Amino acid sequence: MKGFNAEKFVKDQINEIRRVIGNEKAVIAVSGGVDSSTCAVLTHQAIGDNLACVILDDAFMREGEPEKVAELLSQPPLNLPMKVERVQERFLTALGGLRDAEEKRKAFRKTFYETLSDVAKREGSKFLVQGTILADIIETKGGIKTQHNVLEQIGISTRELYGFKVVEPLVTLLKHQVRQVARYLKIPPEISERQPFPGPGLSVRVVGEITPDKLASLKKATVAVENNLSQHSPSQYFAAIINNEEIFPRPNLRNLVNSTAKHLKLSQINVWVKVLADKATGMKQRARRYGEIVAVTCRKDGGELYQPDFMKLDGLQKRILSRMRSATRVLYEIGEGDGKQPYVVVVRAVKTEDFLKAKAAEIPWPTLQETASQILRECPNVSSVYYDITPKPPATIEME
């Protein structure tokens, strides 16, 4: 959208929302992210108190986040009518026992809309407003991953299934354009510049089965990553957690060890490569595929972890992915604890404009080292911390 005009967009969308919704009531689920918050402010300006704003406390938000978001959005200048819905047990039950990323996303979507259907009936609402953006539709229709908020575009009738019509004011915009709209609406920078947070929340950052201890450790790791990496202003940055299990029977990794050692000018005895049992979502030719997660550990002769510059790390991921076509992720170890613990944590940070393509952000090693140390101190069931050095494509930004 060349020459995007935020003022014109806002005026046009307010008129369109009024035309579509009229004097009826509407509900919007607000996460505190820029998409849903901008959508809520637009719709509130259009229909006023006929809009009910709800936060679904689904167990997958960050620590204390539902209350913080409700307080921020209900204050001037936004003054949104906020309610927090306590639905953690409902969501945890729905996703319990699932390992496959798409199964979890679909279970989340089903529970999300069934919950909102109950809220809409209680509020007497015939419309659900949501902050779907263009990238969500591109990824879902392209088969890369199921975005929980894409329904009618793939043939799902929300009126038949849930009793409401979906209204999507931001559906023609990419993320940087949404931020322009948010700034024009004078939405505080805590929201307008906030890094993206997936609709299914931390559920897509728990790779494999979601368990209470795994989720609890991820929330602690998330605090460390967000606090430490914010100073470097990546486009998006977060932690993910994976079972510390290798694929079995093990593939022949000698070629990857040799290639890594040669590329980083290390002795082969100082290089370790393993393939984790769980897979991560990636993309090839704009289609989704699940692939292996390759984890690399390199040491100096003295035993400490080797810290190469990012140009070398970028070259390393290219080498590994060219030699192991089934892989979608390359991780590089940045911190080590007790190798016998059940989980590993992955730190992901990317630079991007439109979220359709991204590259790993060049976070300084002291920051990565301190972040890893904090995670290992606060999460005793985590054995190692890795940095995800894979671009999009072939990886997606999120792990699942």
N, C-alpha and C positions, 0 to 999 in steps of 0.2 A: 504494500500500500504506500506508493511513493507520495511524498508530500503530505503525510498524515497530519490532519488537523484535529487535535483533541477537543477543542471548543465545539466545532461543528459536530463531531461524533457524539458528544454528550447531549447537545440539544436534540439531535436526530433521534437518539436512543430513548431519551425521556419521552418524547412524543410517541415513539413506537410502543414503548411499554404501556403508556396510558391507553393507546389505541387497542392493544391486545388484551390487557387485563380489565380495563374499564373500571367499574365500581366494585369488582369482585375482590376477595382477599387472596393473598399469596404468601407462600412460605419460602424462605431461603435458608440453606444450611451454610453457616459461616465458619471457616476454619481459622481466620485471622491472617490467611495468606492474601496476596495482592489481588488475585483473581476474584475470589468470593467476596472480599471486602469491598472492592470497587463495584462489583455487581450489586451488592447490598445498598451502597450509598446511592448509586444511580436509581435503583428501583424505589428507594425510600423517598428520593426527591420527586419521583414520578407519582407515587400512590400514597405516600405518607403512612398513616397508622394502619392502613390496610395490609401492610407488610409485617409478618412475624419473622424475626431473625432467631435462629436456633443454633446452638453449638452442640454437636453430638459428642459427648464424652464417651468415646468408644473403646478406651484402653490403649489406643495407639497414638494419642497425642503426647507431646513432651510433658515432663514433670510440671504440674501446676499450670499448664497452658490453658485449659478451658476457662479458669477463673481470670487469668491475666488478659486473655483476649476479650472476654465479656466486659471487663472493667474498661479496657482501652476504647472499645468501640461504642460503649454506651455514654462515654464522656463527650463534652464539647470538643471539637466542633461537629462531630458526627452525630451524636445523640441517637444512635440506633437502638431500637427496642429489642434487647437481647434476653434470651432464655437459655439455660444450660440443661440439656437432657442427659440424665445419668443412665447410660445403656452399655456399660462395660461388659457385664455378664452376657448380654445378648450377643454381642459381637465375638467375644472369646469362645463362646459355645459354638457359634456358626463356623468359625475358622479352626476349631480344635481338631488336631490329627491330620490336617492337610499339609502336604509337603510341596506339591507342584505350584509354581508361581501363578500360572493362569487359573488354576482351581481356586487358589486363595483370593485372587482379584475378583473372580466371578462370585465367590461366596460373600466377599465384602460388598460387592455391588448389590447383590440380592438383599442382604440384610440392611444395607444403607437405605435403599428405596422402600423396603417394607416398613422400616422405622419412620421414615419421612411420611409415608402414607398414613400411618397412625397419627402422626403429628398434624398433618393436613386435615384429617377428618375431625380431630379435636378442635382445631382452629377454624373450621368451616371454610377451608381454602380449596379452590379449584385449580390453582396454579402453583407450580414449583419453579422458582427462579434459580438459576445456577450459573456459575462463572466458567463454563466451558470456553476454551480458547481454541484457536485454529490448530495448534500443535497437537492437542488432545485428539482431534478428529483425524488428522493425518496419520498419527501413530496407530490408532485403533482400526481405521479402515484399511490401512496398509498392512495390517496383520503383525505389527511389531510388538504391541502389547495392548491388552484391554484396559483402556482408561475407564474408571468406574462411572464417570459422568457422561459417557457417550452412549446414547440409547436410540433415539429416533433415527439417527444417521445410519444405524445398522439394522433398522427394521423392527425395533422394539417399541410397541405402543404403550406409552406410559399411562394413557387414559384408561385403556383396557386392564392393564395389570395393577395399577396403583391408584387410579381414580383422579389423577391430576394431569394437566397439560404442562409441558416443560417450556419455559421461556429462557432464552440464552442471549443476552444482550452483547456479549463479548466474543461471539463465535467467529467473527471475521478477523480478530486481532491476534498478533503474536505477543509474546511476553513483554518485549520492550515497549510496544504500543500501549499495552495495558498500564504499564508504569507511567507513561505520559498522561493517560487519562486520570490515573490516581493522583498525580501531582496537580493537575488542573483542578480536580475536585477538592484540593487542599487536604487530602488524606495524610495523616502524620507519616513521616519517613520511617517510623518503626514498622509500618505496613507497606507503604509505597515502594520502599527499597528492600523489603524483606525477601530473603532468599526463598525459592520455591519449596513447598512442602507437599508431598503427594497426597491426593485425596484419601487413599487408604492408610495414610500415616506411616507409622513405624512398622506396620505389618509387612510392607514390601521391603523393609530393611532387615527383617529377620529371615535370612535365607533358609529354606527348608521349614521344618515344623516349628510352630510358635509354642514355646513353653514359658511358664511364668518366670523362671530364673534367667532364661535367655533374653526375654523382653526387659526384665529389670536391669540386666547388665547393659543392654543397648541404650536404655535411657540415661544411665550414668556416662557411657561413652559419648553419647550425643552432646551432653553438657560440655564435656572436655573439648570435643572437636569444635563446637560452635563458639565457645569462649576463646579458644586459642587461635583459630584460623580466621576469625572475622577481621582482624587487623590487616590481612592481606587481600581482602575484598574479592574472593572468587565469586563467580556467578552462582554457584551452588556448592555446598560442602556439608558433609554429614558422615555419620558412622553407620556401618552395617555389621551384622554378626553372623557367623557361619560355624557349623559344627567342625571341630578339629578332627576330621576323618579323611583319610586318603582313599582314592579310588582303588579298588581291588578286583581282579589282579592288577598289579601296578604296570603301567605301560613302560616301554623302554625309553627312559629319559636321558640316556647318555648323550645323545645328539644335542639336546637342549643344554645340558651341563657344559659340553665342549664349546658350544656356540656362545653361551653366556660368558664363560671364562675368557674366551678369545676377545669378545667384544669389550669387556671391562678390564682386560689385561691383568687377570688374576690367575692364580694356580687353580687347576680343576679341583683340588682337594679343599679349596675354600669356597666352593659353590655347591648349593643344594637346590634341587628343584623337585617339587611334589605337585600332584594333581589332586585337588579336593574332591570328595565324593559328591557333594552337592553341586549342581550346575547353576549358571547365571544366565539371565536373558541377554541376548545380543541381537544383532541385525545384520543381514546380508542381502544386498540388492533390495533394500527397503522392506524386507520381510523378516519376521521374528524367527529366531532359532535359539535353542538352548545349547550352551557349549560348556566345555570344561573350564575350570578356574585353575590357572597355573600360578603357583606360589613360589617365588624365588628368594633364597637367602644367600647373601654373599658376606664374607668376612675378610678382614685384613689378616696378615700373618700372626698378629698378636691376639686374634680371637674376637676383637670388637667388630660390630657390624660395619660393612663398607658403605660409604655414602657418596656415590658418584653424582656428577652434575646432571641436570635434567635433560640435556641434549643426549647424553649417553643412555639415560633411562628410556627416552623416546625411541632411540635406535634399538634398544634391547627389546621393547615390546613388539616392534616391527619384526625383528628377527624371529622371536618365539612364535608369533602368530603366523608367520610365513612357513614355519617348519611344523607347526601343529595346527592344521586347518580346522580341527574340531573345537578349538579353544575360542572363547569370547572374552576372556579376562586374563590380564597379567598383573599379578600383585608383587610388590617388592617389600621385603620385611624392614620395618623401621624401629621395632622394639620387641624384646623377647623376655618372657617370664619363665614359668614352669611349663615345659613342653607337654606335661601329662594332663593339663587341664582340658575340659571338653570343648572350649570354643576359641575361635580367633576373631579379632575385630579388624574390619577394613575401614580405612579412612579414604573418603572419596572427595575430591575437590576439582572442579572444572571451570574453564573459562569458555563462555559462549555468548552469542547475542540472541539467537532465535531458538535455542534448545533443540534444533534439528541436527546440528553438528556441534561437537564440543571437543576440547582437548584437556588433558590433565594440567591442572594449574601448577605453576612452579612455586611451591611453598618452601621457604627456607628450611634447611635441615634442622637448625636449632628448634624451630617451632614444631616440626614433625617429631623430633626426639622428645621434647617436653610433653607433647600431646600423648605419645605412646606411653611414656612413663606414668603419666597421670591415669590413663586408662588401666594400666597394669596394677597400679596401686589400689584403685577403687573397684576393680572387677577381678577378684581373686580366682574366678573360674575361667579367665581368659589366659591363654598360653602365649600368644604372639599378637602383634599388631602389624598390619601391612598397609602400604599405600597403593591405591589402584592407579596404575600408570596407563590405562587403556583409553584411547579416544573414542568418541562416538561419530560414526561407526568405527569398528565393528561392535563395540559394546553399546548398550543403552546407558543413560546417565544413572538411573537407579539400578540396583542389583537385580531386582525382579520386576 
